[in-house]
């Protein structure tokens, strides 16, 4: 098999079944320009790795609404309906509807006759 391109397996103390079924907890994207990072390395040991060179905070909130809540109201322009907004931002109507409702609840935008406008 090695002559056909197979890679030899190095014998170790770990069981092959355990190696194949070992799962990493998560692979979160981090800001590569921020030197403080948090990552869970191994599911079995629950090891956490911390690196900290400056006092910048790592945002652990996974809700994208916090990102789009500042962007969507600025892009509404003269107003958009749900369909136009979902096409403009290239997301599903369902997700756009959720975000538009939350923006209205937070009073960042207003709705009039199914058209959404930036709240002045």
C-alpha positions as CSV (number, residue, x, y, z in Angstrom):
1,X,0.0,0.0,0.0
2,X,2.9,2.4,0.7
3,X,4.1,2.0,-2.9
4,X,0.6,3.0,-4.0
5,X,0.7,6.2,-2.0
6,X,-0.6,5.2,1.4
7,X,0.8,7.0,4.4
8,X,2.2,4.7,7.1
9,X,0.5,4.8,10.5
10,X,2.7,5.6,13.4
11,X,2.0,3.2,16.3
12,X,1.0,5.1,19.5
13,X,-0.6,4.4,22.8
14,X,-4.0,5.7,21.5
15,X,-6.6,3.3,20.1
16,X,-7.3,4.0,16.3
17,X,-11.0,4.0,17.1
18,X,-10.5,6.8,19.6
19,X,-8.4,8.8,17.2
20,X,-11.0,8.6,14.5
21,X,-13.9,9.5,16.8
22,X,-12.2,12.3,18.7
23,X,-14.1,15.5,18.0
24,X,-12.9,19.0,18.6
25,X,-15.3,21.1,20.6
26,X,-15.4,24.1,18.2
27,X,-13.4,26.0,15.7
28,X,-14.4,29.6,16.2
29,X,-13.0,32.3,13.9
30,X,-10.9,34.8,15.8
31,X,-9.6,38.2,15.1
32,X,-6.1,37.5,13.9
33,X,-5.1,41.1,14.6
34,X,-6.2,40.8,18.3
35,X,-3.6,38.9,20.2
36,X,-5.9,37.8,23.0
37,X,-7.6,34.5,22.0
38,X,-9.6,31.8,23.8
39,X,-9.9,28.3,22.3
40,X,-10.9,24.9,23.7
41,X,-8.3,22.5,22.4
42,X,-9.5,19.0,23.3
43,X,-12.9,17.6,24.1
44,X,-11.6,15.0,26.4
45,X,-9.4,17.2,28.6
46,X,-11.5,20.4,28.2
47,X,-8.2,22.3,28.0
48,X,-8.5,26.0,27.4
49,X,-5.7,28.0,25.9
50,X,-5.4,31.7,26.8
51,X,-3.0,34.1,25.1
52,X,-3.0,37.7,26.2
53,X,-0.6,40.4,25.1
54,X,-2.9,43.4,25.4
55,X,-6.1,44.3,27.2
56,X,-8.5,44.0,24.2
57,X,-11.6,42.0,25.1
58,X,-12.7,38.9,23.1
59,X,-16.4,39.1,22.2
60,X,-17.9,35.7,22.9
61,X,-21.4,36.7,21.8
62,X,-22.4,34.6,18.8
63,X,-25.5,36.7,17.9
64,X,-25.0,38.3,14.5
65,X,-27.7,40.8,15.2
66,X,-25.2,42.8,17.2
67,X,-23.2,43.2,14.0
68,X,-26.0,43.9,11.6
69,X,-27.9,46.2,13.9
70,X,-25.6,49.1,13.0
71,X,-25.3,48.2,9.3
72,X,-28.9,47.5,8.2
73,X,-30.5,50.9,9.3
74,X,-27.8,52.8,7.4
75,X,-28.4,50.8,4.2
76,X,-32.2,51.1,4.1
77,X,-32.0,54.4,2.3
78,X,-35.4,55.7,1.2
79,X,-37.0,52.6,2.6
80,X,-37.3,48.9,1.6
81,X,-39.8,46.2,1.9
82,X,-38.9,42.7,3.3
83,X,-38.3,41.2,-0.2
84,X,-36.0,44.0,-1.3
85,X,-34.1,44.0,2.0
86,X,-33.5,40.2,1.8
87,X,-32.2,40.5,-1.7
88,X,-30.0,43.5,-0.9
89,X,-28.4,41.8,2.1
90,X,-28.5,38.3,0.3
91,X,-30.2,36.5,3.2
92,X,-33.4,34.5,3.5
93,X,-36.7,36.4,4.0
94,X,-37.2,34.6,7.3
95,X,-33.9,35.8,8.8
96,X,-34.4,39.3,7.4
97,X,-37.9,39.4,8.9
98,X,-36.4,38.4,12.3
99,X,-33.8,41.1,12.2
100,X,-36.2,43.8,10.9
101,X,-38.6,43.0,13.8
102,X,-35.8,43.2,16.3
103,X,-34.6,46.5,14.8
104,X,-38.1,47.9,15.1
105,X,-38.3,46.7,18.8
106,X,-35.0,48.4,19.5
107,X,-36.4,51.5,17.7
108,X,-33.5,51.7,15.3
109,X,-35.9,51.5,12.3
110,X,-39.6,52.1,11.8
111,X,-42.2,50.3,9.7
112,X,-44.9,52.0,7.7
113,X,-47.1,50.2,5.2
114,X,-44.7,47.2,5.0
115,X,-41.8,49.6,4.2
116,X,-38.9,49.8,6.7
117,X,-37.1,53.2,7.2
118,X,-34.2,54.3,9.4
119,X,-35.5,55.9,12.6
120,X,-34.4,59.5,12.8
